[in-house]
């Protein structure tokens, strides 16, 4: 069992110094989803957990951008902008499907070991990067 400090922006949380954030305050500032991102990134090892405002703010931006991309993709789907037919016709589709499998397995493995920072990286950051690379590589061929 490990006992450590919870740090806030690399400083020990302390009511006496005013460097303190309650769960209710954090939820009001960031949202539950952004808070989950920041807490997962704060650490899960024997080191002190470090909650950073910049990570929570970046999570809000990431989630907002992702929602905008989903809205755009749904409009493209409704307008018939995506390719039809078997998705395995193009090499880029096979590469993307393999990347998805690898990152999902890595995230699941990290979750099973309670390594939430690694799970966040594999299950969000690397999947977003793979999606963006796929969109770029598919280019004129379409998705």
Secondary structure, 3 states (H helix, E strand, C coil): CCCCCEEECCEECECCCCECCCHHHHHHHHCHHHHHHHHHHHCCCCCCEEECHHHHHHHHHHHHHHHHHHHHHHHHHHHCCCCCCCHHHCHHHHHHHHHHHHHHHHHHHHHHCCCHHHHHHHHHHHHHHHHHHHHHHHHHHCC
